Amino acid sequence: MSGTESTTLGQDLRFGSWGRGTVSAIVSLITIVVLPFVVLYFLEYFMEVSDVEGLEGLIESFGDMIYRFAIYGLPIVALAFFNKAYDKGSKAKLLFTLISLGYSLMWIYLIFEGGTMSVSLDLSSMVDEDFPVGAINLLLSIKGFIIIMYILILLKMVIAFTKYGSNRDKYMEKYNTARADREFKPSVNTTFREDLGKGSLGKGLLSVVVGLLVIVLIPYVLINYSELLLEKLDYEIDDEIVDFLAGLLYRFSYYGIPVVILGFFTHFYSAGNKAWLVFKTMSLAYMFVWVLMIFEMGDIVVPFESEILFEIEEYVITSYEIVLSVIIIILLYILFKLLAAVASFGRKRNGYLRKLEESADGNKHSD
């Protein structure tokens, strides 16, 4: 295809998916920030309940490295939104990929403190009093490891240019299709009643099958056969926690049945169909209520220890705050999806009508 350079960076910046970007940012936030802080909590707990005399310095050095990984990784979380929001072959995708990889060079430098790590070991509790060495202070040089990481990142930068070139034509095809949808001026329109009769039964039924499997069947198996599964895995969980999780699964399944039903209609109709917008809006609005009912309108009782997990200045975070944060993130994502569906309907409507007219023209030609 000619015209691989037919879009500017500014045009590509406006052609992205906020939904994909938001999901990527949330996943990155969990993996880069949340999970490392959970590991830090368990390290502190391990030091409190275990006899690790002499290893405190080693564990603290490891904890500090995890802390730097999480804190200095926050820009990677923000950049993850833009990296995923844009398609391969987009100039915007190339730009943010290079920025992300460039920052990764600094991120690795900060995590490993420039390639020099200090480790302290107190041997006084491990050896006899006559042993001449009571403590060991090491200064480890890992500059070779950092150089290898830098080489790999620079290689990924080169690969990013290669992917840009190899996917440019495919991207331009998608971009031009979307632009044709935006610029299309339909000669006819369809009413809501006419749109109700235009759908795909196969897609609707497939959605129902998947929904029943995920929302009904799997939770049913986990609820009714949890004891057998735990016994097979030879794993013990406190009964209170098992009951808590079973309650979550029960509400997830019971109140999720309308989601399965509405899923039939949202997949039965194509995006841009007026009936699709109605059922999509209904489905997302109900999902908002569904999440609230799963977590008992925010009044859910968490069986885990309610002691302070983290303390940041005057703010404390317990297990309840973590569950509440998860609820809020899910609700904000559903609200975002609802607003995005309404905001993008005009563009999707043009594409839907364009396909209808092209299909009608094809039928006329075939006659």
MOJONOR-V924468 format. One record per residue. SS is DSSP state (alpha for helix, beta for strand, coil for the rest). PSI is psi in whole degrees, 0 to 359 (none if undefined). OMEGA is omega as a letter, one per 20 degrees, with the letter a starting at -180 (NA if undefined). Layout:
SS:PSI:OMEGA
SS:PSI:OMEGA
//
This chain:
coil:132:r
coil:163:r
coil:33:r
coil:344:r
coil:29:a
coil:356:r
coil:146:r
coil:171:r
alpha:321:r
alpha:319:r
alpha:318:a
alpha:327:r
alpha:334:a
coil:358:a
coil:82:a
coil:174:a
coil:110:r
alpha:327:a
alpha:309:r
alpha:319:r
alpha:318:a
alpha:315:r
alpha:317:a
alpha:319:r
alpha:320:r
alpha:315:r
alpha:318:r
alpha:321:r
alpha:319:a
alpha:313:a
alpha:327:a
alpha:330:a
alpha:305:a
alpha:305:a
alpha:317:r
alpha:322:r
alpha:327:r
alpha:317:r
alpha:319:r
alpha:320:r
alpha:314:a
alpha:329:r
alpha:315:r
alpha:318:r
alpha:319:r
alpha:320:r
alpha:329:a
alpha:319:a
alpha:348:a
coil:156:r
coil:92:a
coil:35:r
coil:130:a
coil:339:a
coil:3:a
alpha:318:a
alpha:319:r
alpha:316:a
alpha:321:r
alpha:321:r
alpha:318:r
alpha:319:r
alpha:319:r
alpha:322:r
alpha:319:r
alpha:320:r
alpha:315:r
alpha:323:r
alpha:316:a
alpha:311:a
alpha:311:a
coil:354:r
coil:356:a
alpha:319:r
alpha:329:r
alpha:323:r
alpha:314:r
alpha:318:a
alpha:335:r
alpha:327:r
alpha:310:a
alpha:325:r
alpha:322:a
alpha:336:a
alpha:331:a
coil:149:a
coil:158:r
coil:137:a
coil:352:r
coil:141:r
alpha:327:r
alpha:320:r
alpha:315:r
alpha:317:a
alpha:308:a
alpha:333:r
alpha:316:r
alpha:320:r
alpha:316:a
alpha:314:r
alpha:323:r
alpha:318:r
alpha:330:r
alpha:329:r
alpha:314:r
alpha:323:a
alpha:313:r
alpha:320:r
alpha:318:a
alpha:322:a
alpha:313:a
coil:16:r
alpha:47:r
alpha:8:r
alpha:5:r
beta:119:a
beta:134:r
beta:132:a
beta:133:a
beta:135:r
beta:125:r
beta:111:a
coil:1:a
coil:328:a
coil:355:a
coil:341:a
coil:170:r
coil:160:a
coil:334:a
coil:350:a
coil:131:a
coil:339:a
coil:120:r
coil:337:a
beta:153:r
beta:126:r
beta:115:a
beta:146:r
beta:98:a
beta:134:r
beta:117:r
coil:32:a
alpha:327:r
alpha:319:r
alpha:318:r
alpha:320:r
alpha:319:r
alpha:317:r
alpha:319:r
alpha:318:r
alpha:318:r
alpha:320:r
alpha:317:r
alpha:324:r
alpha:321:r
alpha:328:r
alpha:317:r
alpha:317:r
alpha:326:r
alpha:319:r
alpha:320:r
alpha:315:r
alpha:322:r
alpha:313:a
alpha:319:a
alpha:338:a
alpha:1:a
alpha:315:a
alpha:316:r
alpha:320:r
alpha:317:a
alpha:325:r
alpha:316:r
alpha:320:a
alpha:315:a
alpha:326:r
alpha:315:r
alpha:321:r
alpha:321:r
alpha:323:r
alpha:320:a
alpha:320:a
alpha:353:a
coil:133:r
coil:100:a
coil:136:r
coil:338:r
coil:162:r
coil:164:r
coil:148:r
coil:168:r
alpha:322:a
alpha:321:r
alpha:321:r
alpha:331:r
alpha:334:a
coil:1:a
coil:105:a
coil:178:a
coil:111:a
alpha:323:a
alpha:315:r
alpha:322:r
alpha:315:a
alpha:322:r
alpha:320:r
alpha:320:r
alpha:317:a
alpha:313:r
alpha:317:a
alpha:317:r
alpha:322:r
alpha:311:a
alpha:318:a
alpha:331:a
alpha:303:a
alpha:308:a
alpha:312:r
alpha:323:r
alpha:316:r
alpha:316:a
alpha:323:a
alpha:313:a
alpha:340:a
coil:23:a
alpha:318:a
alpha:318:r
alpha:319:r
alpha:317:r
alpha:325:r
alpha:320:r
alpha:322:a
alpha:354:a
coil:50:a
coil:134:a
coil:134:r
coil:142:r
coil:138:a
alpha:325:a
alpha:321:r
alpha:321:r
alpha:316:r
alpha:321:r
alpha:312:r
alpha:323:r
alpha:321:r
alpha:319:r
alpha:313:a
alpha:321:a
alpha:313:r
alpha:323:r
alpha:316:a
alpha:311:a
alpha:310:a
coil:354:a
coil:354:a
alpha:317:r
alpha:331:r
alpha:321:r
alpha:315:a
alpha:312:r
alpha:332:r
alpha:330:r
alpha:313:a
alpha:323:a
alpha:333:r
alpha:339:r
alpha:321:a
coil:149:r
coil:152:r
coil:134:a
coil:341:r
coil:136:a
alpha:325:r
alpha:325:r
alpha:316:a
alpha:318:a
alpha:309:a
alpha:328:r
alpha:316:r
alpha:315:r
alpha:318:a
alpha:312:a
alpha:322:r
alpha:319:r
alpha:324:r
alpha:324:r
alpha:312:r
alpha:322:a
alpha:314:r
alpha:317:r
alpha:320:a
alpha:326:r
alpha:317:a
coil:23:r
alpha:49:r
alpha:29:r
alpha:355:a
coil:23:a
coil:141:r
coil:117:a
coil:124:a
coil:350:a
coil:167:r
coil:131:a
coil:13:r
coil:164:a
coil:125:r
coil:316:r
beta:153:r
beta:116:a
beta:107:a
coil:240:a
coil:1:a
beta:137:r
beta:146:a
beta:121:r
coil:179:r
alpha:327:r
alpha:318:r
alpha:324:r
alpha:314:r
alpha:317:r
alpha:322:r
alpha:320:r
alpha:317:r
alpha:312:a
alpha:318:r
alpha:316:a
alpha:316:a
alpha:319:r
alpha:323:r
alpha:318:r
alpha:317:r
alpha:320:r
alpha:316:r
alpha:321:r
alpha:314:r
alpha:322:r
alpha:321:r
alpha:317:r
alpha:317:a
alpha:327:a
coil:0:a
alpha:322:a
alpha:314:r
alpha:317:r
alpha:329:r
alpha:318:r
alpha:317:r
alpha:321:r
alpha:315:a
alpha:325:r
alpha:317:r
alpha:323:r
alpha:315:a
alpha:320:r
alpha:322:r
alpha:320:r
alpha:320:r
alpha:320:r
alpha:320:r
alpha:322:r
alpha:317:r
alpha:322:a
alpha:335:r
coil:none:NA
//
